[in-house]
Amino acid sequence: MGRRIGRRRFLGASARASIGALAGTAAFGAAPGVRAALTDDANDRIRVAVLGVRGRGRNHVSALASIQGVEVAAVCDPDRRVLAAAARDAEEKQGKAPATLADFRSLLDDASIDALSIATPDHWHALATIWGAQAGKDIYVEKPCSHNIREGRLMVEAARKHKRVVQHGTQSRSGETFLTALEYLSSKPLGEIRFAKVVNSQLRANIGRAEDSDAPAEIDYDLWLGPAPKRPFNPNRFHYNWHWNWDYGTGDMGNDGVHALDYARWLLGVEDPVAVSARGTKLHFDDDQETPDTQVVTFEFERSYIVYEMRIWSPYHEHGMENGVVLYGEKGYMEISPQGWRVFGRGNEPGPTGQGASRHAEHFQNFIDCMRTRAKPNADILDGHLSSRLAHMGNIATRIGRRLLFDAKTETFKNDDGANALLRREYRKPFVLPDEV
């Protein structure tokens, strides 16, 4: 059996990471007219509004309402049917019920709201983040941070211009698993690592087919559509199933795949790909999904590769993982997922291992801590954008069907108008991305 990285060593690595963040990245001041650095004083409670509360947003509500000194002050969703349950979740944790709203925009001018926690469909992430930053709110935004590459860059610019803390929902960056893996890899025991394979074999359902219909009376459907094109209501383009429609979602590559893409990019220490090529299609699902159920994408960096493989119809795991990464080095390889990591040497000889667990609560706590200290969070919006950008690039290459050369400085594809047309979208008025953030 391989040796296991102990908890004492992990705590040391975690402490060093925290000290480094506080010493070297406390770069966020406050925008004019906004509270600068919140304190731990009981009278200086952080008040958060959670946007989108049917699915993942319920986790946001519970996690934030459980943090000392934090109040979930409002829960917002265009589907009024889901508001009561989310409000009860908050009240059970904090002893006080939040306000319930369909439209969060009325909160932007409310100086008592310190932060927005965004768990809306992907097509709303950028607008909510940019408007929130312009209003002086700090932001927690789910993955992928954007619906397209241009949005992600504007989100970074808005965060920096308005000096906002913006945490991306890739919560493994607050996880023990990855900190211990980074500590282990720091001495290069596997030699040079030039190749990573991302595994996404999470089993998804065939959603079947559904007819267009009138939206239920409790849903503000125009608000839910927001910047997306006006289309009739359809349950297969609404709750959760929006993931599989290009108008609102980014397929499973942007849904769960972005987590493992983030692990791979982080552990390899790479940022800007120089090219991407892909193939993808629907091999198994005969339903209303537009996005692929099968995808193979190759990202080329200057001296390394990341290959993404997705089979969301498979009832089995690869390398013992539903979602994860395999790092291939000269002297061995590492399999890593949020649940832990293990190393194999020459001849597949077992090596060191490390264990971990989901770190949802710690990621929200890190966000709140950074609101108080003005340090950069563990998954700063720039890292969120760079990892989400990979998902968008992979989807664009899949849809275009050819190898694309990428210019990281301009975030455009070289000599390919068809691919560049997918870097942004048309916005439906009045839900328009601002030219100046």
DAJOWO-V748246 format. One record per residue. N is the residue number from 1. RES is the residue in three letters. OMEGA is omega in radians with two decimals (none if undefined). Layout:
N|RES|OMEGA, N|RES|OMEGA
//
This chain:
1|MET|3.11, 2|GLY|3.12, 3|ARG|-3.10, 4|ARG|3.08, 5|ILE|-3.05, 6|GLY|-3.10, 7|ARG|3.14, 8|ARG|3.11, 9|ARG|3.10, 10|PHE|-3.12, 11|LEU|3.09, 12|GLY|3.13, 13|ALA|3.14, 14|SER|3.14, 15|ALA|3.12, 16|ARG|3.12, 17|ALA|-3.13, 18|SER|3.12, 19|ILE|3.13, 20|GLY|-3.14, 21|ALA|-3.09, 22|LEU|-3.09, 23|ALA|-2.96, 24|GLY|-3.01, 25|THR|3.10, 26|ALA|-2.96, 27|ALA|-3.05, 28|PHE|2.95, 29|GLY|3.12, 30|ALA|3.04, 31|ALA|3.14, 32|PRO|3.10, 33|GLY|-3.12, 34|VAL|3.11, 35|ARG|-3.00, 36|ALA|-3.08, 37|ALA|3.14, 38|LEU|-3.11, 39|THR|3.09, 40|ASP|3.13, 41|ASP|-3.10, 42|ALA|-3.13, 43|ASN|-3.14, 44|ASP|-3.08, 45|ARG|3.05, 46|ILE|-3.10, 47|ARG|-3.01, 48|VAL|2.96, 49|ALA|3.13, 50|VAL|-3.08, 51|LEU|-3.12, 52|GLY|-2.94, 53|VAL|3.10, 54|ARG|-3.05, 55|GLY|-3.13, 56|ARG|3.14, 57|GLY|3.06, 58|ARG|3.05, 59|ASN|3.07, 60|HIS|-3.11, 61|VAL|-3.08, 62|SER|-3.11, 63|ALA|-3.09, 64|LEU|-3.14, 65|ALA|3.14, 66|SER|-3.09, 67|ILE|3.13, 68|GLN|3.11, 69|GLY|3.14, 70|VAL|3.05, 71|GLU|2.94, 72|VAL|-3.00, 73|ALA|-3.13, 74|ALA|2.98, 75|VAL|-2.98, 76|CYS|3.09, 77|ASP|3.10, 78|PRO|3.07, 79|ASP|-3.06, 80|ARG|-3.11, 81|ARG|-3.06, 82|VAL|-3.03, 83|LEU|-3.05, 84|ALA|-3.12, 85|ALA|3.12, 86|ALA|3.12, 87|ALA|3.10, 88|ARG|3.10, 89|ASP|-3.13, 90|ALA|-3.09, 91|GLU|3.12, 92|GLU|-3.10, 93|LYS|-2.97, 94|GLN|3.09, 95|GLY|-3.11, 96|LYS|-3.12, 97|ALA|3.08, 98|PRO|2.97, 99|ALA|3.11, 100|THR|-3.08, 101|LEU|2.99, 102|ALA|-3.01, 103|ASP|-3.09, 104|PHE|-3.00, 105|ARG|3.11, 106|SER|-3.12, 107|LEU|-3.05, 108|LEU|3.13, 109|ASP|3.14, 110|ASP|-3.07, 111|ALA|3.14, 112|SER|3.09, 113|ILE|-3.06, 114|ASP|-3.01, 115|ALA|2.99, 116|LEU|3.05, 117|SER|-2.86, 118|ILE|3.09, 119|ALA|3.10, 120|THR|2.92, 121|PRO|-3.02, 122|ASP|-3.01, 123|HIS|3.10, 124|TRP|-3.00, 125|HIS|-3.03, 126|ALA|-3.13, 127|LEU|-3.12, 128|ALA|-3.14, 129|THR|-3.10, 130|ILE|3.09, 131|TRP|3.12, 132|GLY|3.12, 133|ALA|3.11, 134|GLN|3.13, 135|ALA|3.09, 136|GLY|3.12, 137|LYS|2.89, 138|ASP|-2.92, 139|ILE|2.81, 140|TYR|-3.09, 141|VAL|-3.12, 142|GLU|3.08, 143|LYS|-0.32, 144|PRO|-3.02, 145|CYS|-3.01, 146|SER|3.05, 147|HIS|3.10, 148|ASN|-3.00, 149|ILE|-3.14, 150|ARG|3.11, 151|GLU|-3.10, 152|GLY|3.13, 153|ARG|3.12, 154|LEU|3.09, 155|MET|3.08, 156|VAL|-3.13, 157|GLU|3.14, 158|ALA|3.13, 159|ALA|-3.11, 160|ARG|-3.10, 161|LYS|-3.06, 162|HIS|3.03, 163|LYS|-3.11, 164|ARG|2.93, 165|VAL|3.11, 166|VAL|-3.14, 167|GLN|3.09, 168|HIS|-3.02, 169|GLY|2.98, 170|THR|-2.91, 171|GLN|3.12, 172|SER|3.07, 173|ARG|3.01, 174|SER|-2.99, 175|GLY|3.11, 176|GLU|-3.10, 177|THR|-3.00, 178|PHE|3.06, 179|LEU|3.11, 180|THR|3.09, 181|ALA|3.11, 182|LEU|3.11, 183|GLU|-3.14, 184|TYR|-3.06, 185|LEU|-3.04, 186|SER|3.13, 187|SER|3.10, 188|LYS|3.12, 189|PRO|3.11, 190|LEU|-3.03, 191|GLY|3.11, 192|GLU|3.10, 193|ILE|-3.07, 194|ARG|-3.02, 195|PHE|3.07, 196|ALA|3.04, 197|LYS|3.10, 198|VAL|-3.12, 199|VAL|3.00, 200|ASN|-3.11, 201|SER|-3.14, 202|GLN|-3.08, 203|LEU|3.10, 204|ARG|-3.09, 205|ALA|2.91, 206|ASN|-3.01, 207|ILE|3.13, 208|GLY|-3.12, 209|ARG|-3.12, 210|ALA|-3.14, 211|GLU|2.99, 212|ASP|-3.11, 213|SER|3.02, 214|ASP|3.07, 215|ALA|3.04, 216|PRO|-3.05, 217|ALA|-3.09, 218|GLU|-3.07, 219|ILE|2.96, 220|ASP|-2.98, 221|TYR|3.10, 222|ASP|3.09, 223|LEU|3.13, 224|TRP|3.11, 225|LEU|3.11, 226|GLY|-3.07, 227|PRO|-3.07, 228|ALA|3.14, 229|PRO|3.10, 230|LYS|3.10, 231|ARG|3.09, 232|PRO|3.07, 233|PHE|3.06, 234|ASN|-3.11, 235|PRO|3.10, 236|ASN|3.00, 237|ARG|-3.06, 238|PHE|-2.97, 239|HIS|-3.14, 240|TYR|-3.12, 241|ASN|3.03, 242|TRP|3.13, 243|HIS|-2.99, 244|TRP|3.12, 245|ASN|-3.03, 246|TRP|3.14, 247|ASP|-3.01, 248|TYR|-3.02, 249|GLY|-3.10, 250|THR|-3.11, 251|GLY|-3.12, 252|ASP|3.05, 253|MET|3.08, 254|GLY|-3.09, 255|ASN|3.09, 256|ASP|-3.11, 257|GLY|-3.11, 258|VAL|3.08, 259|HIS|-3.07, 260|ALA|3.01, 261|LEU|3.10, 262|ASP|3.08, 263|TYR|-3.05, 264|ALA|-3.11, 265|ARG|-3.14, 266|TRP|-3.07, 267|LEU|3.07, 268|LEU|-3.12, 269|GLY|-3.11, 270|VAL|3.14, 271|GLU|-2.92, 272|ASP|3.04, 273|PRO|3.10, 274|VAL|3.13, 275|ALA|3.08, 276|VAL|3.04, 277|SER|-3.02, 278|ALA|2.91, 279|ARG|3.11, 280|GLY|-3.11, 281|THR|2.99, 282|LYS|-3.14, 283|LEU|-2.98, 284|HIS|-3.02, 285|PHE|3.02, 286|ASP|-3.01, 287|ASP|-3.07, 288|ASP|3.14, 289|GLN|3.03, 290|GLU|-3.04, 291|THR|-3.06, 292|PRO|2.93, 293|ASP|-3.13, 294|THR|-3.11, 295|GLN|2.97, 296|VAL|-3.06, 297|VAL|3.08, 298|THR|3.06, 299|PHE|3.13, 300|GLU|3.01, 301|PHE|-3.07, 302|GLU|-3.08, 303|ARG|-3.14, 304|SER|-3.14, 305|TYR|2.90, 306|ILE|3.08, 307|VAL|-3.13, 308|TYR|3.11, 309|GLU|-3.10, 310|MET|3.05, 311|ARG|-3.04, 312|ILE|3.04, 313|TRP|-3.00, 314|SER|-3.14, 315|PRO|-3.07, 316|TYR|3.13, 317|HIS|3.07, 318|GLU|-3.05, 319|HIS|3.13, 320|GLY|-3.05, 321|MET|2.97, 322|GLU|3.05, 323|ASN|-3.14, 324|GLY|-3.05, 325|VAL|2.96, 326|VAL|3.11, 327|LEU|-3.09, 328|TYR|3.10, 329|GLY|-3.13, 330|GLU|-3.02, 331|LYS|-3.12, 332|GLY|3.12, 333|TYR|3.13, 334|MET|2.96, 335|GLU|-3.08, 336|ILE|3.05, 337|SER|3.14, 338|PRO|-3.10, 339|GLN|3.13, 340|GLY|3.13, 341|TRP|3.08, 342|ARG|-3.06, 343|VAL|3.03, 344|PHE|3.14, 345|GLY|3.14, 346|ARG|-3.12, 347|GLY|-3.12, 348|ASN|3.09, 349|GLU|-3.13, 350|PRO|3.12, 351|GLY|-3.11, 352|PRO|3.09, 353|THR|3.03, 354|GLY|-3.14, 355|GLN|3.12, 356|GLY|3.13, 357|ALA|3.08, 358|SER|-3.09, 359|ARG|3.12, 360|HIS|-3.08, 361|ALA|-3.14, 362|GLU|-3.13, 363|HIS|3.06, 364|PHE|3.11, 365|GLN|3.10, 366|ASN|3.09, 367|PHE|-3.14, 368|ILE|3.11, 369|ASP|-3.12, 370|CYS|3.00, 371|MET|-3.11, 372|ARG|-3.05, 373|THR|-3.03, 374|ARG|3.00, 375|ALA|3.03, 376|LYS|3.12, 377|PRO|-3.11, 378|ASN|3.12, 379|ALA|-3.14, 380|ASP|-3.06, 381|ILE|3.10, 382|LEU|3.07, 383|ASP|3.08, 384|GLY|3.12, 385|HIS|-3.10, 386|LEU|3.12, 387|SER|3.08, 388|SER|3.12, 389|ARG|3.09, 390|LEU|3.13, 391|ALA|3.13, 392|HIS|3.12, 393|MET|3.13, 394|GLY|3.11, 395|ASN|3.11, 396|ILE|3.13, 397|ALA|3.09, 398|THR|-3.09, 399|ARG|-3.12, 400|ILE|3.06, 401|GLY|3.09, 402|ARG|3.10, 403|ARG|-3.07, 404|LEU|3.06, 405|LEU|-3.00, 406|PHE|3.04, 407|ASP|-3.04, 408|ALA|-3.12, 409|LYS|-3.14, 410|THR|-3.06, 411|GLU|3.06, 412|THR|3.07, 413|PHE|-3.06, 414|LYS|3.02, 415|ASN|3.12, 416|ASP|-3.10, 417|ASP|-3.13, 418|GLY|3.10, 419|ALA|-3.12, 420|ASN|3.10, 421|ALA|-3.13, 422|LEU|3.10, 423|LEU|-3.12, 424|ARG|-3.13, 425|ARG|2.95, 426|GLU|-3.08, 427|TYR|-3.13, 428|ARG|-3.13, 429|LYS|0.08, 430|PRO|-3.05, 431|PHE|-2.96, 432|VAL|3.08, 433|LEU|-3.10, 434|PRO|3.07, 435|ASP|3.11, 436|GLU|-3.12, 437|VAL|none
//
